[in-house]
Amino acid sequence: MNIGLQQFILNLEKADELIRVKTFVNSNLEISEIADRVSKQNGGGKALIFENTGTGFPLLINMLGSEKRIALAFGRESVFEIESEIESLFGTFLKPKDTLWEKLKLLPMLKEVSEWMPRKLSRKGICQQVRMTNPDLSQLPILTCWPADGGPFITLPCVHTIDPETGVPNVGMYRMQVFEKNLTGMHWHKHKTGAAHFEKYKKLGKRMPVTVTLGGDPVYTYAATAPMPENMDEYLLAGFLRKRPVKLVKCLTNDLYVPEDADFVIEGYVDPSEELIWEGPFGDHTGFYSLADWYPKFHVTCITHKKNAVYPATIVGIPPMEDAYIGLATERIFLTPIRMSMVPELKDMTLPVAGVAHNFTVVKIDKSYPGQAVKVMNSLWGAGQMMFNKVLVVVDADVNILQPVELAKAFSKNFNPAYSLHFSKGPLDVLDHASNKFAFGSKLGIDLTAPFEEEKVERKELIQFNVFDTSFLEKLPEITGFFDLANKLQIPVLLIKIKKDKSYSKRKLITEMVATVLPELYSLVVIFNDGTDLEDLFMTMWLLGGNLEPMRDVTIETDSAGNEIVFVDATFKTESHDNFLRDWPNVVTMDEKTISSIDKKWNELGLGEFIQSPSMKYIPLVKGAGAVRE
């Protein structure tokens, strides 16, 4: 059955997954700071409902921010149940049918699938119970999330558009900066379906109808984020998750259809003939600010809502946050279609949370011939939104990819620069700040499968020392700290941090390090900025994925004895040191005033034991007060 947002809130409360905050909390930064502290707790913390927002509407945040809560949203015990259901469904349809009887047995299942299709109603929906006589977005508790944001943003919008040529609808999720009471930006990236529809309306010289919904059944929110194939209705996925169709009603001021149980409906249009608007910056899910750019204007013509509407919101920033659990659901739901349609040798896949969805992917395969790992890399880089992946690691089928210790063993056993590293180029996420060129750059595949005889490359054995020899550091004053992963994970990897001042030279540093006994001890050295906590491996992995442009930042060096060592530059790039000509964004952290304010009022909020601001750990990485790193 469909679960409206109000019923979902009651379900969360019953499952002890919700905290009600009755004290007034400001939607300008304060709610974000609280949500950041809570969502970074083990397991995702609790969902939060702020009942006193200074408007007539409560605000729900972190509603999908744990594996348990997203399973509750789907009406399942676990997200892995959905994976099993999809595998069974695909297996039934794709299995060869030898007899007429076997084909006829599919008919009941085809009927079941057809019953998941969205249905249009001829009446009004409860989403249209109240109509604002004068549509005014300032009546909603819209968040200003981070100090350098361009303004308040609607962060969980289900944006409805329709292809003017085919009539096929689409639901996407694109942030919306509020500029006036009836004007926002529409931040759809060039790779997204909403942007493709916009370009078609532009060519036709027509105004583009757009309607945004907020709330309703939480599966709507998930479906809007899902990487559905082109021309497939997101509400079909929602119907599959609910095992019943989504009921749609016609908007009041345009011809689009939206879920009849949404909490808010914001109707309007985008005029492709208008000048674009300067939108952003915004503290994004990469953990860095996405910088301001030109995007279309969205004009609001009508706002309706339920009588008891709840405003849903999310914040994104340095992981882990709510979007990590949405990503987990996507990982499990779309693994089977990829495996059965494109990569049959694929056994499992994970998107590490520190990789913010597109920076890192780890897969395991059933390998049966030389070069198969490289074949898998190329196949996955061509699979829908996997085209945005930057680093893809492939291991054998007997490796548990969810266990860092097992991945470390695969690295120690099979990593060889001449065998393991495979570079490519292609599209990157628009939010990737490290590439030299916007939304385009290099990718790195790392083959950690056991090499077949045809793949083997000779390599000298590394010398195993129990104690790291730090004597060479005395010659390298730019190194401000190091961490030896041989002690932590038993892998030949060294992490160092450096002071990247005017006198710093990466080439000089690498040359001097290679001249030591270092290549006999390590396969890999990763360089970070001063201010990085090298012992926090989540932080180092996040920085590595965010700051890496593989072809530029990966260097393979050989010493006089023929030992190879890989250096990876995970520092923030600059024009003077790296000839990097784009603006480099700052790390997303909260300002000290807001942190102090929440510290002081914590006890009156009813949130339990005090939680320190996560921003305190990352402030040493920030340079300057704005969205651009100075």
C-alpha positions in Angstrom: 0.0 0.0 0.0 1.0 3.6 -0.4 2.5 5.2 2.7 2.0 9.0 2.9 4.7 11.0 4.7 2.5 11.4 7.8 2.1 7.6 8.1 5.8 7.1 7.4 6.6 9.4 10.3 4.4 7.3 12.6 6.1 4.2 11.4 9.5 5.7 12.1 8.4 6.7 15.6 7.1 3.2 16.3 10.5 1.8 15.1 12.4 4.2 17.4 13.9 5.8 14.3 12.6 9.4 14.9 13.3 12.3 17.2 10.9 15.2 17.6 12.4 18.6 18.2 9.8 20.9 19.7 12.1 23.9 20.3 12.3 26.5 17.6 15.3 25.9 15.3 16.2 28.3 12.5 16.1 26.9 9.0 19.1 29.2 8.2 22.1 27.0 9.0 20.9 25.7 12.4 18.8 22.8 11.2 21.7 21.8 8.9 24.2 21.8 11.7 22.0 19.6 13.8 21.3 17.2 11.0 25.0 16.9 10.1 25.8 15.9 13.7 23.1 13.3 13.9 23.4 11.8 10.4 27.1 11.1 10.8 26.5 8.8 13.8 27.0 5.1 13.4 24.2 3.7 11.3 23.0 7.1 10.3 21.5 8.3 13.6 17.8 9.1 13.7 15.3 10.9 11.5 14.5 14.4 12.8 11.2 16.3 12.7 11.5 20.0 13.6 8.0 20.9 14.7 8.7 24.6 15.3 10.2 26.1 12.2 8.7 29.6 12.4 6.3 28.7 9.5 3.1 26.7 9.5 4.8 23.5 8.5 7.1 21.0 10.3 10.3 19.9 8.6 11.4 16.2 8.3 15.1 15.5 7.6 17.3 12.4 7.5 14.2 10.3 6.8 16.1 7.8 4.6 19.4 8.1 6.4 19.9 4.5 7.6 19.6 1.1 6.1 16.7 0.4 8.4 14.8 3.5 7.5 15.2 3.1 3.8 14.0 -0.5 4.1 10.9 0.8 6.1 10.3 3.3 3.3 10.2 0.4 0.8 8.0 -1.7 3.1 10.8 -4.3 3.5 12.9 -5.8 6.2 16.1 -5.0 4.3 17.1 -3.4 1.0 18.6 -6.8 0.1 15.1 -8.2 -0.2 14.5 -5.9 -3.2 17.7 -7.3 -4.8 16.3 -10.8 -4.5 12.9 -9.8 -5.9 14.5 -8.2 -9.0 16.8 -11.1 -9.5 13.8 -13.5 -9.4 11.8 -11.2 -11.8 14.7 -10.9 -14.3 15.5 -14.6 -14.1 11.9 -15.5 -14.9 11.6 -13.2 -17.9 15.1 -13.8 -19.4 15.1 -17.6 -19.0 14.6 -19.3 -22.4 11.1 -20.7 -22.8 11.0 -24.0 -24.8 7.3 -24.7 -24.8 4.1 -22.8 -25.3 3.1 -23.8 -21.8 6.2 -22.2 -20.3 5.4 -19.0 -22.2 1.8 -19.0 -21.0 2.9 -19.3 -17.4 4.4 -15.8 -17.8 1.0 -14.3 -18.3 0.0 -13.9 -14.6 3.4 -12.2 -14.0 2.9 -9.9 -17.0 -0.5 -8.9 -15.5 1.2 -8.2 -12.2 3.8 -6.0 -13.8 1.1 -4.1 -15.7 -0.7 -3.4 -12.4 2.3 -1.4 -11.2 1.9 1.1 -14.0 0.9 4.6 -12.8 -2.8 5.5 -13.0 -4.3 8.9 -13.9 -7.3 9.9 -11.8 -10.1 12.2 -13.0 -10.5 13.9 -9.6 -8.4 16.2 -7.5 -5.9 14.8 -5.0 -5.3 15.4 -1.3 -2.2 17.2 -2.5 -4.6 19.9 -3.7 -6.6 20.4 -0.5 -5.2 23.8 0.1 -4.3 26.3 -2.6 -2.2 29.4 -1.8 -4.0 32.4 -3.1 -0.7 34.1 -3.7 2.0 31.5 -4.2 4.9 32.3 -1.9 7.8 30.0 -1.3 8.9 32.0 1.8 5.9 30.3 3.6 7.9 27.0 3.5 10.8 26.2 5.9 13.3 26.1 3.1 16.9 25.5 4.3 20.0 27.5 3.9 22.3 24.6 4.3 25.9 25.9 4.5 27.6 29.3 5.1 28.8 29.9 1.6 25.6 28.8 -0.1 24.1 31.2 -2.6 20.8 31.2 -0.6 18.1 28.9 0.6 17.6 25.7 -1.5 14.8 23.2 -1.9 16.8 20.0 -1.5 14.3 17.1 -2.0 12.2 18.2 -5.0 10.7 15.6 -7.4 10.8 17.6 -10.6 8.3 16.5 -13.2 8.8 17.2 -16.9 7.6 15.7 -20.2 9.4 15.1 -23.5 7.6 17.4 -26.0 8.3 15.0 -28.9 7.4 11.6 -27.4 5.1 12.6 -24.5 7.2 10.4 -22.1 7.2 11.9 -18.6 10.3 12.1 -16.3 10.8 12.7 -12.6 14.3 13.9 -11.5 15.8 15.5 -8.5 17.5 18.8 -9.1 18.2 21.3 -6.4 16.3 24.6 -6.6 17.8 27.9 -5.2 15.0 30.3 -4.1 15.5 33.8 -5.5 12.1 35.3 -5.0 8.7 34.2 -3.5 7.8 32.7 -6.9 11.2 32.2 -8.7 13.9 29.6 -8.3 16.8 28.2 -10.3 16.5 24.7 -11.9 19.8 23.0 -11.5 19.6 20.2 -14.0 23.0 19.0 -15.2 23.7 18.5 -18.9 23.6 14.7 -18.6 20.2 14.7 -16.9 16.8 14.0 -18.6 15.3 17.3 -17.4 18.1 19.2 -19.3 17.5 17.1 -22.4 13.8 18.0 -22.3 14.7 21.7 -21.8 16.9 21.6 -25.0 14.0 20.1 -26.9 11.6 22.9 -25.8 14.3 25.4 -26.7 14.5 24.1 -30.2 10.7 24.1 -30.6 10.5 27.6 -29.2 8.0 26.6 -26.6 7.6 27.3 -22.9 8.3 24.2 -20.8 5.8 23.1 -18.1 7.5 22.0 -14.9 5.9 20.8 -11.7 7.7 20.0 -8.4 6.3 17.8 -5.7 7.6 17.4 -2.1 6.8 14.6 0.2 4.0 12.0 -0.2 5.0 8.3 -0.2 8.8 8.2 0.5 9.3 5.9 -2.5 8.6 8.9 -4.7 11.6 10.6 -3.3 13.8 7.6 -3.9 12.4 7.0 -7.5 13.3 10.6 -8.4 17.0 9.9 -7.6 17.2 6.4 -9.3 19.3 6.0 -12.4 16.4 4.7 -14.5 16.9 3.9 -18.2 15.9 6.6 -20.7 12.1 6.7 -21.4 11.2 4.6 -18.4 8.8 6.1 -16.0 10.2 6.5 -12.4 6.7 5.9 -11.1 6.9 2.4 -12.5 9.8 1.8 -10.1 7.8 3.3 -7.3 4.9 1.0 -8.3 7.2 -2.1 -8.2 8.5 -1.1 -4.7 4.9 -0.7 -3.4 3.4 -3.5 -5.5 0.6 -1.2 -6.5 0.3 1.7 -9.0 1.1 5.4 -8.2 -2.1 7.4 -8.5 -1.7 10.6 -10.4 -3.8 13.8 -10.6 -3.6 16.6 -13.1 -2.0 19.9 -12.0 -4.1 23.1 -11.8 -2.1 25.4 -14.0 -0.3 23.0 -16.4 -1.0 19.6 -18.0 1.5 17.6 -16.0 0.4 14.8 -13.6 1.7 14.3 -10.1 1.1 11.9 -7.2 -2.2 12.6 -5.6 -0.8 12.2 -2.0 2.2 14.6 -2.3 2.5 17.0 0.6 3.3 20.0 -1.6 2.9 20.7 -5.3 4.7 23.6 -6.8 3.5 24.3 -10.4 5.2 26.5 -13.0 7.2 26.7 -16.1 10.7 27.3 -17.5 11.0 29.7 -20.5 13.9 28.6 -22.7 14.0 32.0 -24.4 14.8 33.7 -21.1 18.3 34.6 -19.9 19.7 32.1 -17.4 20.2 33.0 -13.8 23.5 32.9 -11.8 22.8 30.0 -9.4 24.9 28.7 -6.4 27.3 28.1 -4.8 26.0 25.1 -2.9 27.6 22.7 -0.3 27.3 19.5 -2.3 27.3 15.7 -1.8 31.0 15.6 -2.8 31.9 17.4 0.4 33.0 20.4 -1.6 31.1 23.4 -2.8 29.7 23.2 -6.3 30.4 26.6 -7.6 28.0 29.2 -9.1 27.0 28.8 -12.8 24.2 29.7 -15.1 21.0 27.7 -15.0 17.3 28.2 -16.1 14.7 30.1 -14.1 11.7 28.3 -12.8 8.6 30.5 -12.4 6.0 29.4 -9.9 2.4 29.7 -10.9 0.6 27.7 -8.2 1.3 26.1 -4.8 -1.0 23.6 -3.3 -0.6 21.3 -0.3 -2.2 18.8 2.1 -4.0 20.2 5.1 -1.4 18.5 7.4 1.6 18.9 5.1 5.2 18.1 6.2 8.1 19.7 4.4 10.8 17.1 3.6 14.4 18.2 3.3 17.9 16.8 3.2 21.4 18.2 3.4 24.5 17.0 1.7 28.1 17.6 2.4 31.1 15.6 3.6 30.0 11.9 3.8 28.5 10.0 5.4 25.1 11.5 5.2 21.6 10.6 4.2 22.4 10.2 0.5 24.8 7.3 1.4 21.9 5.1 2.2 19.9 6.2 -0.8 23.0 5.1 -2.8 23.1 1.7 -1.0 19.5 1.1 -2.2 20.5 2.0 -5.8 23.5 -0.2 -5.6 21.3 -3.2 -4.6 18.4 -2.5 -7.0 20.4 -2.0 -10.1 23.1 -4.6 -9.6 21.0 -7.4 -11.1 20.0 -5.5 -14.3 23.7 -4.7 -15.0 24.8 -8.2 -14.3 22.1 -9.9 -16.4 22.1 -7.5 -19.3 25.7 -6.4 -19.6 28.3 -8.0 -17.3 27.4 -11.7 -16.6 30.7 -12.3 -14.7 29.8 -9.6 -12.2 29.3 -11.2 -8.8 28.9 -8.1 -6.6 29.5 -4.4 -6.5 29.8 -1.7 -3.9 30.1 2.1 -4.0 32.1 3.0 -0.9 30.5 5.9 1.0 33.7 7.8 1.0 33.6 7.8 -2.8 30.4 10.0 -2.9 28.8 7.7 -5.5 31.0 8.3 -8.5 34.6 8.5 -7.3 35.1 4.8 -6.3 33.5 1.5 -7.3 34.7 -1.9 -6.2 33.5 -5.0 -8.0 34.2 -8.7 -7.9 34.1 -11.0 -10.9 34.2 -14.6 -11.8 37.4 -14.4 -13.9 37.9 -17.1 -16.5 40.3 -15.5 -19.1 43.1 -13.0 -19.5 42.1 -9.3 -19.7 38.6 -10.0 -18.3 39.0 -7.4 -15.6 39.7 -4.7 -18.3 36.7 -5.9 -20.3 34.5 -5.4 -17.2 36.0 -1.9 -16.6 35.1 -0.8 -20.1 31.6 -2.4 -19.9 30.8 -0.7 -16.6 32.1 2.7 -17.8 29.5 2.4 -20.6 26.6 1.5 -18.3 24.3 4.5 -17.6 25.5 6.7 -14.7 28.5 4.4 -14.2 30.0 6.5 -17.0 30.8 9.0 -14.2 32.9 6.6 -12.2 36.5 7.7 -11.8 38.3 4.8 -10.0 37.1 1.2 -10.6 38.7 -1.6 -8.6 38.2 -5.2 -9.8 38.9 -8.2 -7.6 38.3 -12.0 -7.7 35.1 -13.7 -6.8 36.4 -15.1 -3.5 37.1 -11.6 -2.1 34.6 -10.0 0.3 34.5 -6.5 -1.1 32.8 -5.1 2.0 35.8 -6.1 4.2 38.7 -3.6 4.0 41.1 -6.3 5.3 40.3 -8.6 2.4 40.7 -5.8 -0.1 44.0 -5.1 1.5 45.1 -8.7 1.0 44.1 -8.6 -2.7 46.2 -5.4 -3.1 49.3 -6.9 -1.3 49.1 -10.1 -3.3 48.2 -8.8 -6.8 49.1 -5.1 -7.2 51.7 -4.5 -9.8 51.9 -1.1 -11.5 52.6 -2.7 -14.9 49.7 -5.1 -14.6 47.1 -3.4 -12.4 46.8 0.2 -13.7 44.6 0.9 -16.7 43.8 4.5 -17.7 40.9 5.7 -19.8 39.0 9.0 -20.6 35.4 9.9 -20.7 32.6 11.9 -19.2 32.8 12.9 -15.5 30.2 14.1 -13.1 29.5 17.8 -13.5 30.4 18.1 -9.8 33.9 16.7 -10.2 36.2 19.6 -9.3 39.5 17.9 -9.9 39.4 17.5 -13.7 41.3 20.0 -15.8 38.3 20.3 -18.0 34.6 20.6 -17.0 32.8 17.3 -16.8 35.5 15.5 -18.8 38.7 13.7 -17.8 40.5 10.5 -17.1 39.5 7.3 -15.3 41.6 4.7 -13.5 40.9 1.0 -13.5 42.8 -1.1 -10.9 43.0 -4.8 -11.6 43.6 -6.7 -8.4 42.6 -10.0 -9.7 45.1 -12.8 -9.7 46.9 -12.6 -13.1 46.7 -15.5 -15.5 50.0 -16.7 -17.1 49.5 -14.4 -20.1 49.1 -11.4 -17.8 52.0 -11.8 -15.5 54.7 -9.1 -15.3 57.9 -9.6 -13.5 58.4 -7.6 -10.3 60.9 -7.7 -7.5 59.7 -8.7 -4.1 59.4 -5.9 -1.6 61.6 -6.0 1.5 59.5 -6.5 4.6 60.5 -4.2 7.5 58.7 -4.2 10.8 59.9 -0.7 11.7 59.5 2.2 9.3 62.8 3.9 8.7 62.1 7.7 9.1 65.7 8.9 8.6 65.0 10.2 5.1 62.3 12.5 6.4 65.0 14.7 7.9 65.9 15.7 4.4 62.3 16.6 3.4 61.0 19.4 5.6 57.9 19.8 3.5 56.6 16.5 4.9 54.6 17.3 8.0 53.4 13.8 8.9 53.1 10.3 7.7 51.1 7.1 8.3 52.4 3.6 7.4 49.5 1.3 6.3 51.8 -1.7 6.7 51.1 -1.4 10.4 47.3 -0.8 9.9 46.3 -3.1 7.1 49.5 -5.0 6.2 49.7 -3.4 2.8 52.8 -1.7 1.3 51.3 1.8 1.2 52.6 5.0 2.8 50.4 8.1 3.4 52.2 11.5 3.8 51.1 15.0 4.2 53.0 18.1 3.0 53.1 21.8 3.5 52.2 23.0 0.0 53.8 26.5 0.2 55.7 28.5 -2.4 58.8 26.5 -2.0 57.1 23.1 -2.5 57.9 21.0 -5.6 56.2 17.7 -6.2 58.9 16.6 -8.7 61.7 17.4 -6.1 59.8 15.5 -3.4 59.3 12.4 -5.6 62.9 12.4 -6.8 64.2 12.5 -3.3 61.9 9.8 -2.0 62.8 7.5 -4.9 66.5 8.0 -4.1 66.0 6.4 -0.7 65.2 2.8 0.1 61.5 3.6 -0.2 60.8 1.7 -3.5 62.0 -1.5 -1.8 59.4 -1.0 1.0 56.3 0.4 -0.7 54.2 0.0 -3.8 52.3 3.2 -3.3 52.7 6.6 -1.7 49.7 9.0 -1.5 50.4 12.7 -0.9 47.9 14.9 1.1 47.7 18.5 2.3 48.8 19.5 5.7 45.6 19.4 7.9 44.6 15.9 6.8 44.2 13.3 9.6 46.2 10.5 8.0 45.0 8.0 10.5 41.4 8.6 9.5 41.2 6.3 6.5 37.7 7.4 5.7 38.9 11.0 5.4 41.9 10.1 3.3 39.8 8.0 0.9 37.3 10.8 0.5 40.0 13.3 -0.2 41.8 11.0 -2.6 38.7 10.4 -4.7 37.7 14.0 -4.7 41.1 15.5 -5.6 42.3 12.9 -8.1 42.6 13.3 -11.9 44.2 10.0 -12.6 46.3 10.8 -15.7 47.6 14.0 -14.1 48.0 12.8 -10.5 49.3 9.2 -10.8 53.1 8.9 -11.4 55.0 5.6 -11.7 58.6 5.9 -10.8 61.5 3.4 -11.1 64.7 3.5 -9.0 68.2 2.5 -10.2 67.6 -1.1 -9.1 64.4 -1.4 -11.2 62.0 -1.2 -8.3 58.7 0.5 -9.3 56.6 2.7 -7.0 53.4 4.7 -7.6 52.9 8.2 -6.3 49.4 9.6 -6.1 48.8 13.3 -5.6 45.7 13.8 -3.5 46.4 17.4 -2.7 44.2 20.5 -3.5 45.5 21.7 -6.9 46.6 25.3 -7.6 47.7 27.3 -10.6 51.2 27.9 -9.3 52.0 24.3 -8.4 49.9 22.3 -10.8 48.9 24.7 -13.6 45.3 24.1 -12.6 43.3 26.9 -14.1 39.8 26.3 -12.8 38.6 27.5 -9.4 39.1 24.9 -6.7 36.2 24.7 -4.3 36.4 24.8 -0.5 35.6 21.9 1.8 32.0 22.2 3.1 32.0 23.1 6.8 29.8 25.0 9.2 30.8 28.5 10.5 31.9 28.8 14.1 29.0 31.1 15.0 26.4 28.4 14.1 28.5 25.6 15.7 28.7 27.6 19.0 24.9 28.4 18.9 24.0 24.7 18.6 26.5 23.8 21.2 24.8 26.1 23.7 21.2 25.0 23.0 21.9 21.3 22.6 20.5 20.3 25.9 17.1 21.9 25.3 16.6 20.2 21.9 16.0 16.8 23.3 18.6 15.1 21.1 20.3 13.0 23.7 24.0 12.9 24.5 26.0 15.9 23.1 27.5 15.4 19.7 30.5 17.5 18.6 30.2 19.3 15.2 31.8 17.1 12.5 33.0 20.3 10.9 35.7 20.7 13.6 37.6 17.9 12.1 37.6 19.4 8.6 38.1 23.1 9.3 41.9 22.7 9.0 41.4 21.8 5.3 39.5 25.0 4.6 41.2 28.1 3.1 39.3 31.3 3.0 35.7 32.0 4.0 33.9 31.5 0.7 33.0 28.7 -1.6 36.3 29.0 -3.6 39.5 28.0 -2.0 41.8 31.0 -1.7 
